[in-house]
Amino acid sequence: MREKIKTPSYMKNVPFFLIAALLAPVAVLLVFLNWNKLTSQMRSNHLTFSLLMTFLYISKLLPDGTFKIVFGALTMTLILFVTYIFFGGGRKK
């Protein structure tokens, strides 16, 4: 019987895309280090997104203040999301 390989938590979609947005070259390295642990669909999605972000990172296409804006927006979104889940999340049992 073949063992199912567990995907690391940092390679799931949301954490990985945050890593790729903040540390693009590290994200490419993570994809290659965890190549056998990912499904083919996850490999293609993660590799495409991390390469795109790396090209943006290398080419300096993003303005200098973009990091502060993106990080602030992601932080506010995370705070609102956690608050929404903490106070019931819309589902009433």
C-alpha positions, -999 to 999 in steps of 0.1 A, spaced: 0 0 0 14 34 -10 18 60 17 3 94 12 28 122 15 16 151 37 19 185 22 37 209 46 15 237 60 36 265 45 30 250 10 -8 253 13 -23 280 -10 -27 310 14 6 307 33 25 300 2 11 330 -17 19 353 12 55 340 12 57 344 -25 44 380 -23 68 390 4 99 368 -3 96 358 -40 130 340 -45 125 320 -13 91 308 -27 108 293 -58 132 275 -36 104 261 -15 87 248 -46 118 229 -57 126 216 -22 90 202 -18 86 190 -54 77 154 -45 53 164 -18 31 185 -41 5 173 -65 10 182 -102 -17 209 -100 -2 225 -69 33 224 -85 22 242 -116 2 268 -97 29 275 -71 57 275 -96 39 299 -120 30 324 -92 64 323 -75 82 328 -108 59 357 -117 65 373 -83 103 367 -87 103 384 -121 85 414 -106 109 414 -76 140 412 -99 128 438 -124 119 463 -97 86 468 -116 68 474 -83 73 509 -68 92 512 -35 61 519 -14 42 489 -26 55 466 1 41 489 28 7 491 11 4 454 4 15 444 38 -9 469 55 -38 457 33 -30 420 41 -27 427 78 -61 445 79 -77 417 59 -63 391 82 -75 410 113 -110 414 99 -111 377 88 -100 364 123 -124 388 140 -153 376 118 -145 339 126 -141 346 163 -175 363 166 -195 336 149 -186 337 113 -221 341 100 -231 305 107 -257 300 134 -261 265 148 
